């Protein structure tokens, strides 16, 4: 279940920090009963950012194939990468 707090509780910075690190989930901050902000630990943010990068790369690859790019096998891709980075 998500953690939801009113904006006035932002004054309790130490408690919010501890909660964010302990739960490793976003904390939703409301203002006048409506969602306004999301607070999370830096570790959780990094995981979200990394997942987004992977999702974006997959989306871009799918778009390339849709536009006519020729897909290659995993073996061929690994061979090309090994040549590029390890000679």
Buried (B, 14 or more C-beta within 10 A) or exposed (E): EEBEBEEEEEEEEEEBEEBBEEBEBBBBBBEEEEEEEEBBBEEBBEEEEEEEEEEEEEEEEEEEEEEEEEEEEEEEEEEEEEEEEEE
